[in-house]
């Protein structure tokens, strides 16, 4: 719903978010703000803290993001994500 927020965090080399519906902004202390809308995909590099996602406009029942990351693979391999290798990409 408009105004709703959710935080995500992952111990991963990167995180990808596909915007199923809605318009909003995602923000982290490390990477600043990424503005998004329906049909966008944005990718964040290694993020030590959390990412706050906020819905600004929405059809139906609010924004919907599909979140993909490689934390399970990192855990399985017993490794930690290294340094940032790219800038946030929309």
N, C-alpha and C positions, 0 to 999 in steps of 0.2 A: 504494500500500500504506500501511497505517497507519504514521504517523511520517515518511513521505516528504515532502520539501519541494521546491518549484520556485520560481524567481524569474522575474518578467516585468518588462519595461520597454518603454514606447512613448512616443515624442514625439508625443503626441496630445491633442486637446481633451477626450477622455473615453475610458474603457475600460469595456466591459461584459463580464461573466462570467456565463454560464448554467451552473448546476450540473447536469450530466447524472446523476451519482451520487456518493454519499459525503457525509460531513460533515467540516467543517474550519473553518479560520480563515485569512483573508488579512490581512496587516499591512503598513503602510508608515509611515515616519517622519512623513509629512505628514498622513495621514488616520487613523491609529490602526488598530484591529482591526475587521474585519467577520466575524461568524460566519455560516456558511452550511450548507445541507443540500440534499439532492436536490430539484430542482424550483425552487430559488431563482434569481433573477437579481439581481445587484448591479452598480452602476455607480459608477465612481470618476471624479472630475474630473481636470483636468490634474495629473499626478504627475511631479515632476522626478526622483525616485529610482526605486528598484525596489519591486516589491510581492512579498512572500514569501507563498506559499500553502502551507499545511500540512494534510495529511490526518489527521483525528482518528479517524474511524470509516469503515469501507468494506465494501460488499458486493462480491462478485466480486474483481477485481484492483485495487481502490483507487478513489480519487476521480477523476472526469473533469470537467474544466471546458472550456467552449467560450468562446473569447476573441475579442472583436470590438473593433476600434479604428480610428481614422481616420488613422493615421500615413501610409499610402500617399497619401491625398488631400492631406495637409499637404505631403508631399514634392513631389507633382505641381504644386501651386499655388505652391510656393516660399515657404511661410509657416511661422511658428513658432506653436505654441499660446500663447495669451495667459494671462490670469489665471483662477483658479478661479472658476466662476460658480454652483456648487451644492455641497452637501455630499454625501458618499458616501450612496448610496441603496440600500436592500435591497427 
